[in-house]
Amino acid sequence: MLEIKELSYGFGKKKVIDHISYHFNPGIYGLLGPNGSGKTTLMRCLTGIYPTKTGVILYDNIPITKNKLFFEQMSYLPQKFGLFKDLTVKEMMLMMASLRGIDIKSETTMVEKCVAIVNLSDKLNDKVRSLSGGMIRRLGIAQTLLNNPKIIIFDEPTVGLDIEERLRFKNIVSEISKDKIIIISTHIVEDIEALCDEILIMKNNRISFSGSCEAIREQARNKAYTLPKNQLPNIDEKYYLQKHFEEEEQKFVRILTNNKGLTNYTEINIKPVEPTIEDGYICLLKDI
């Protein structure tokens, strides 16, 4: 078990995370929040990069600062992942394996296995400098898998990945998740939808809500509506414009509001719809 107790951290007088407490058991956790909400700072505290001054982080009831086992079993993909560009993919991965203390006899086999998982086997002998941004991100994901860690922390892992690569990432996480604590920080809801056992939402420097995907959806129950875009000016109630979309060559909008009186607009083709995780997330962020 990984546990946070009353953790705070800041830079100068600016507090970035404020008295956060949470415990993680094996499972997949999504950490959602807008840019600047403190997700990366929390990640860096969890990895020990930022030393904690207020509060404590425990792994199996031992503070991580005194727990060598934690650092042996934890793997991290930072938001910005740098590589030695003059090395080949294989050389880079072998170096990372060596830094992890992986037995030299197992290094090559493990490296090839991890690279295959992210579909980069055909690039093993290519220089890192020749890789695209998406490939470098995938290589970053591959290095987190070395030595089969028990705790994996991903900070914005899908930045720079196309739709197919993002789907591959979700499949990888699903396949490796057994008996692991996996924490994925992102501001893109669809990157963790249907993947996480638990979603944590950060707001005002704290974890403001935690729950299952279904619990997030329920936050928008009876608050999500669609209507033709050209009829939107006729709505007098306070609402949040969620998105635009097209259907049968007609333009529609999806709005969120806690005013149930919208159904009384009989002259407008407005329809209540089933809420999504993104709807629930926006409702929690905007206090709808």
Residue, then its C-alpha position, 0 to 999 in steps of 0.5 A: m500500500l502507498e499512502i499519503k498523509e497530510l502532504s503539502y508542498g509549495f514554492g516560496k510562499k505559493k502552496v501548490i498542494d495543500h494537505i492531501s491524504y490518500h491511500f493507493n492499493p493495487g489498481i489503476y488510478g487516474l489523476l485528473g485536473p486542469n494545468g496548474s492544479g498541482k498534479t505534477t508536483l504531487m507526482r514528484c513528491l510521490t517519486g521522492i524528487y521533491p522532499t516532503k516537508t509537511g506530511v509524509i508518504l508511506y510505502d507498506n507503512i514505512p516513509i519512502t525517505k527511509n524505504k529502499l524497497f520503494f525506490e527499487q519497486m517504483s518506476y516513473l515517466p516524467q512529463k518531459f522525458g529526455l534521452f541521449k540522442d547519440l545512443t541507439v534505442k537498444e543502448m539507451m534501454l540497456m543503460m536504463a536497465s543498468l541504472r535500475g540494477i538489473d542483472i546484466k545476464s537479464e538486461t538484453t532479454m528484458v530490454e527487447k521485451c519492453v521495447a516490443i510491448v511499445n511496438l518499437s522492435d524495428k527501431l532497436n538499432d536506430k539512433v534515438r535522434s532519428l525517432s519521432g516525438g511519439m516514438i520517444r514517448r513510447l520509449g519512455i513508456a518502455q523504460t518504465l516497464l523494466n524490472n517489472p515494477k510494483i508502482i508505476i507513475f505516469d505524468e501526462p504519458t500520452v502527450g505527443l501520441d496519435i490516436e492509435e498510440r494512445l489506444r496502445f498505451k491503454n492496452i499496455v496499462s491494462e495488460i501489466s496492471k495485475d498486482k501493481i499500483i499504476i497512477i496516471s496523471t492527465h488533463i485529457v479525460e478520454d485517456i483514462e476513461a474505461l481504464c481506471d479503477e479510481i479517478l482522483i480530481m485535483k482542484n484548488n491544490r487538493i484532491s476534491f473528489s475521488g471515485s469510480c468512473e460511474a461515480i464521476r458520471e453521476q455528478a452530471r446526472n440530470k445536468a447534461y443536455t443537447l440542442p441545435k446550435n442555432q437555438l442556443p441564444n434562446i436559453d436564458e438559464k446559466y449553463y456551461l457550453q461543453k462541446h459542439f458536434e454534428e449529426e445528420e449534417q446539423k450542428f448541435v451543442r452539448i451543455l451542462t446546467n443544474n437548472k432542471g427548468l430547461t425541460n420547460y423550454t417546449e419551443i426548443n428541441i432540447k433533450p436530456v442525455e446520459p452523462t459522460i465522465e467528461d460531463g461529471y469532471i466538468c461539473l465538479l471543476k465548475d461547481i455545476 
